[in-house]
């Protein structure tokens, strides 16, 4: 079962502008993967087109020479890498790592390809400096990438450009200083804008996740609620089981005489009993496979994928026995013990082929709980679901209580 979402889990590193929890960061990246890939594709193709188009300035500056041909080759290399990156991402639509790798590769190749342009046209150094500043801003803001990668690529490229400008010696000291400061300014504003963008996107994801969690979970026990069960979970599990012809079981359970607990010990004590009961159930199911739902009041439901009726009955009996043997400390020196009634049903899609509403499965589980209540409580009753409405059969197991 997935952990309950809280604001504390969404801490963002001020340096990397990413979630400190790597699992949440991975969820964030996959959540926006399709959108980010579309943005990257547009950015790379747009930049590649203009990179090649600027070959016209090489021709106007150098004429039709061997150097012009060399520069055109370097510009075409950038375009080829950009197109290849788009193709690679298209063929691997679910890879976040490939997305950032191709973005970084194209940026690095683009910066390296600018070196021969600068060396072949040293008299245009001020224009090259302007181009470098624009390219740095594109790396920071326009091409989707990790913040740390953008900073490293843009800052190192700008530093290398300054070193080349110094080696060429075409600018006086004051012009050189001005150019360097302008590049620093471009990198500074670019880094600030990129960091703000990364933080805003993650803050939006945090708010959406917390709100979604609040709409799907019971605030007292941390279990999923009935809304999530009926609108998402059960339909998803039934679809999966039907597709692969698997079994699916549900266990409905209801605490016996829970009203008496509230009347005798108070509602705060009743809440503690509910929390303890939910913790007991949660501790006996498979993490990230089975699901625990609080349907309301003292009623809970477990959804068990790839589980047959015999396995579900065995689990329900273990839960019944463990609950009956335990107690909840509701006050110093005061413990409350409760029992519960369980209704278990299972559908085997290797046999059941007809369609049925998900409510039919839940209704049978509820009827089995009521039958367990009428049969003496602290009891497990079970019945196979055959895809059509049916009445509960005789009890599978019964204990004194």
N, C-alpha and C positions, 0 to 999 in steps of 0.2 A: 504493500500500500504506500502510495506516495506520501512524503511528509507534509504536514500542514505548512502553508506558506505564511511567512511573517515578514514585516518590513526589515528586520535585522538581517535576514538572509540575503537581502539585495544590496549589501554594501558595495560601493564602487570605489576602486582604487583611484586616488587623485592623480597618480602618475601615468598609469596605463589607460585611464578612462574606460576600464572594463570592470565587470562584476568580479569581486574577489573570489566568489564561489565559482569554480570552473564548471560545475554542472549547470548552474544557472546561466553562465555565459554561453555554454554550448546550446542550451535551450533558446536563448535569445538569438544566436546566430542562425539556428535552423528555422526559427519562427519567421525571420525576415529574409531567408535565403533566396527565395524566388524574386522578391523585390530587389534585393541587392544585386543579384546576377543581371537583372534587366538594366539597372543603373550602370553597372560596370560595362555591359555590352555597348550601351549608348555612348558612354564616355570614351571607351577605347576606340571605337570606330570613328567618332567625331574627331578625336585628337589625331588619329592616324591619317585621316583625310587631310587635315590642315598641315600636318607634318610634311606630307608629300607635296602638297600644294605650294609650300614655301620653297620648293626646289626652283621655282621661277625666280626667286631673289638670287639664288646661286648663279643662274644663267645671266641675269642682268649684271651681276657684280663681276663674274669671272669669264663670261662668254662660254662658248662651247669648247671646253678643254677636258683633259683627262681628269683634272681635279673636280670639275663639275660632275663628270660621270661617277667618280668615287663618292662624292657627296650624295648624289642621287641614289646610289646603291645603299648607303647607310640609312637614308630616309626610308627607302623601300623595306629595309630590314625591320625597321620599327613597325611599319604597316603589316608585314608578314607575321611578326610576333603578336601584334594586337589581334589580327584575324585568327591566328592559331589559338590564342588564349580564349577567344569567344567560342571557337569550335570545341576546345577541350572542356570548357564549362558546360556547353550544351550536351556533350556526351556523358558528363558526370554531373547530373543536375542536383545531386544530394551531398556533394563534397564541399564543405566550408573551407577546408585546408587548401584545396585546389583553387578556390576562388581567390584567396589572398595570395597564393603563390603566383598565379598568373598575373594578378594586378601588380605585384611587386616586380616580377620579371619584366613586364612591359615598361614600367616606370624606369627601371635600371637601364634597360636597353635604350630607351628614349634619351636618357641623360648622357649615356656613353656616346650615342650617335651625334650628340650636339658638340662633342669635343672636336672632331675633324672639321665641322663647320666653323667653329671659332678659330681654329688654327689656319684654315685656308683663307679666311676673310678677316684678318686682324684689324684692318682699317675700320671695320664695322663694330668694333668692340662695345661702344655704348649701346648700340642696338641689341647686341648679343646679351648684354647685361639686363636690358629690359625683357628680352625673351626668357632669360633664366629666371627672373622674378616671377613672370607669368607662369612658367612651367612649375615652379615651386608651389604657387598657389593652386594650380591644377592638381598636383600631387596631394596637397593637404585637404582640399575641399571637394574637388570634382570627381576624382577616381576613388571609389569605395575601397578602403583598406583598413587594416588595424592602425590605430593611432601611432603606436610606437614605430611601426614600419614606415609610415608616412614621414614622421619626424626624421628618422634616420636617413631615408633616401633623399629628401629635400635638403636637409642640412648638410650632409656630406657632399652632395652635388654642388651646392652653392659654394662650399669651402674649396672644392677642387677648381671650380671656375675662377675664384679669386686668385688661387695659386697660378693658374694658367695666365690670367691677365697680368699678374706681376712678372711672370717669366717673359711675356711678350714685350713688356716695357713700352707700350704705346701710349699710356696715359700719364699725365703729370700727377704729382702726389695728391693735390687737392681733388682732381677728378677721380683718382683711384679711391680716395677715402670716401667721397660721396657715393660712388658705386657700391662700395662695401657696406656702407651704412644703409643704403636703400635695399640691398639684398637681405641684410639683417632685419630690416623693417618688414619686408615681404614675408620672411620666414616667421617672424614673431607674430604678425597678424594672422598668417596662415595657420600656425600652431594653435593660437587662441580660438580661431573659428572652428578648426577641426575638433579640438577638445570639447568645445561647447556643443557641437553637433553630436558627438558620441555620447556625451552626458545626457542630452535631451532625449535621444532615442532610447537610451536605457531607462531613463526616468519614466518615459511613456510606457515601456514594457513592464516596469515594476508596478505602476498604477493599474494597468490592465490585468496583470497577474493577481494582484491582491484583490481587486474587485471580482475577478472571476472566481478566486478561491472563496471569497465571502458568499458568493451566490451559489456555490456548489457544496459547501461544507457546513456541518453543524458546529456552531461556535463553542458549545460546551464540551463535546467529546472529540472534535477534530475529524469525525467520520464524514463521509460523503452524505448528502441529504437526498430526500426523495426526488427532488427536482432533477438532480444530476442523474439519479438512477433511471428515471423515466424518459428523460430527454436525450441522454447520451449513452450512459454506461451499458444498460441492458440491451439496447438495440445494437450497439457496437459488438458486444460479446455474442449475441445471438447470430448476427450476420457472419461473424468470423467462424463460429462453430458450424453453421449451416454450410458455409463455403468449403470448409475442410472436412465435413462430415464427422465432427467430433461430438463429445458429450459435454453438457453444461448442467451444473447443479446449482440450486439455490437453497439456502437454509433461512427460514424465518424463525425468529425467537422473540419471546415476550416474557419479561420478568413476572413471576407469580406474586400476586397480592402486593403490587407495588404501591397502590393507593394507601395501604396500611402502613407502609414505611413512611410515606409523607405525613400521614396523619399522626403517627406515633413519634417520629423523630424530627419532623420538620422538612421543608422543601430543600434546605441546604444539604441535609443529610441524604435526601433522595438524589440530589445532583451528584454527590460523592459516590453513591452506589452506581449510578449510571456511568460515571467516568471509569470506575473500577471494572465494571462489566465490559465496557468497550475495550479497555486495555487488555483484559483477559482474552477476549475474542481476537483482538488484533495480534496478540502474541502467539496465537495458535494457527494463523493462516500464513500463506506464502507471500513474502514481500514482492511487490510489483507484479503479482499474478492475480491473487484473489482480491476482492474488494469488500469493504465493510461499510454498510449504509445504516444511518439512523433514520428510520421511517417516521418517527414521531413518538413523543412520550417515552415509554419503556420498550418500544418495538424496534428491533434491529433486523437487518437482512444481510446475508453473505452471498456473494456471487462467486462461484468456483468454476473457472474454465477448465476444460479437459478433465473433469471429475465425474465418475459414474455414481449411481445411487448408493452402492455399497460403500464407496469411499466417503461420500458426503454423510451417510448415516454414522459411520465410524467417527468422523470428526465431530458431528453433533453430540454424540454420546460422550466423547472425551470432554467437550465443552460443558455439557450438563454435569458431569461428574466433578470437574474441576470447580465449577461455580458452587455446587452444593457443599464442597469441602472447604471453601474459602469464606472470608468475611471482610467487611470494609470497616476500617476505624473511622467513625464519624465524630468522635469526641474522645478526650482522654478517658481511658478505661471503658469505653463504650464501643462495641463492635456490632455490626448488623450483618446477618447472614441471609441470603436470599436464594431462591431456586428459579429456574426458568423452564418454559415449555418450548419445544422445538418442532417445527414442521419442515420436512425435507422432501424435495422433489427434484427430478432430474429428467432431462430430455436427451435422447441419443439420436443424433441426426444421421447416423448411419442407417437407422431404421425409419425415423420420422421424416417424411418428405414433404408433407403438406404445410402450407403456410398457416400461421396462427398469430393472433395479437399477443404482444408480450404480457399484457394484463392477464391472459389466461394462465400463464405460468405462475404469476404472482398470486392470483386468486386461489389456485390449488395449494400453494404454500401456506397462505393465510387460513384456508379451511383446515389444513392439517394441524396448525397451531391451535385453532379452536377445538378441534377434536382431542388434542392432547390436554387442553384445559378441562374439557368435560370428562376426560378419562382419568383424572386424578392429579394433573399437573406434575411438574418435575419429570416430564416424559418426552420421549422422542417418537414422533410418528412420521412415516415416510411412504411415498408412493411414486411410481414411475409416471411421467407425463407422456401421453401418446399423441399429443397434438390436438386434442379436443377437450372441451369441458368435461369434468368428471367429478364424482364425489369421493371423499377420502375413504380408504379401506380400513381394515382393522389395524390396531397399533403394531408397529414393528418391534418396539421395545417399550417397556414401562417399568418405572421404579416407584417405590413407595415414597410419598411425599405429600 
